[in-house]
Amino acid sequence: MANGQAESTNKVIINNLKKRLEESKGKWPEVLLGVLWAYRTTTKISIGETPFLLVYGAEALIPVEIGEPSTRYTQATEESNEEEMRMNLDLLEERREAALIRMIAQKQMIERYYNRKANLRYFKIGDFILKKVFQSTKAANAGKLSQN
């Protein structure tokens, strides 16, 4: 409950699992690796990069590109690949910092939007307020064995 970002990520992964489980008849251990791969190799709007790139310093080579070679796969030589990997690793910290800046900027934009729409009210000690008590609120506070 305390970590909103983890909760959000889990929600996306669970929703994707549910969609895939409808197709594969409930074999979730087989589907989980594909869902995680898809999540890690998809560009996130908030950071402008893929999580895979920020961890490893290079974009993932998807399995389709290995079976059916693309120009990216066929044009690579051992020397050019090593040179590109060194360059990517040198720039990795800068990419991570740029992603952090983009993430902070997006959070500020969302905060400004919320604050524009929110109707904040301030109360002092001794102010009278009207509190609506719903059935779910009563049950949550009283426990399982309370009367309905």
N, C-alpha and C positions, 0 to 999 in steps of 0.2 A: 504493500500500500504506500510506502514512503517514497519509492523510486518511480516517478511518473514516466520517465523515459523508458525504463525497462518494461513497465506495464504496457506502454504504447507499442513497443516492439513485440512483446508477447502477443498482444491483440492481433497485430498484423499477421504474425506467423500462424496463430491459431485459426484465423479466418481463412488463410491460404490452405492450411491443412484440411479444414472442413470441406472446402471446394474440391480438393484433390481426392478426399476420402469418398465423396459421392461417386467419383469415377472409378476408383480402384477397389471398391467393396470392403473398406475397413481395414486395410493392411497399412496402418500408419507408420510402423518402423521403416518400411520400404519407401514411403512417400516423404518422410521427414528430411532425408538428405537432399532431395531435390528442392524442397521448399526452402531449406536453409541456403542452398546454393543460389537460388533465385533471389532471395532477400539480400544476400551479401554482394551479388554482382549487379544489382539494380541501382542506378544513380538516385540518390536521395536529394530532394529539393532543398532541404535545410542546409546541407553541406556542399552541394554541387558536385559531389564525387561519389564513388561507390565505396562501401566499407572495405571491400577487398583491396582496393587501390591504396587506401589510407593505412592499411596494415602492412601490405607486402611491397608497396612502391611501384606496382605495375598492374595494368588491367589484366583480368583473368582471360585465359584462352579457353573459350567454351568448347566442350567436347565435339560439337558439330564441326568446328574449324579443324580439328585433328583428323576426323574421319573424311571430311570433304575439304581439302586444303584451300584456304583463302589466300589472298595475296599477302596478307600479314604473316601467315605461316610459311608460305613458300619462299618469300623474299628474304627471310631471316637466315643469316649465317652465324656460325659460332662466334666470330669476332664482333660482328655488328650487334649481336644479342648481348654479349658481355659489356660492350661499350654503352649500349642503351640502358642496361640494368645499373651500371655504375652511375650514369647520369641521373636516372630516376631515383636512385637511393640518395644521391647528393641533394636532390630537390625535394625529397620526401618531407623533411621538417618544414620547409616553406609551404608545401601543399597542406600539411596538417594545420599550420597556423592560419592559412587562408581559409580553410574549412571552418576552423574555430571562429574566425571573424565573421564569416557568412552566417554561421549558426547563431551567434550573439545578435547580429543585425536582424535576423528573422524573429528571434524571440522578442526583441524590442518592438518590432513592427506589430507583432501579435498583441503585445502588452498595450501599445498605444490604441489599437483597435478596440480591445476589451475596455480600456478606461474611457474611451469615447462613448461606448454603449452602456456602461455600467451606471447604475443609479445608486451611488453610495450614500448611506445614511449613518449619522453619528449620534450615539446616545450618551447621555450622562447618567451618573448614578442617581437613582430616584425617579427617572422617567418611566412612565407607564407604557407598556407595549402589549400588543395582542399576539399571543402565540397560538398557532394552529397545531393541534396534536392529531396526527394521522394514525390509523390502525397500525401501520408498519412501525411507526415511532414507538408506540406503546409496547409492541411485541419485542422490539430490539432492546429496549431498556429493561423490561421486566424479566426476560429470559424465556426459555422454552416452555416452562411449566405454568406460566401465568394464564389466567382465564382470557378467553377471546372477547 
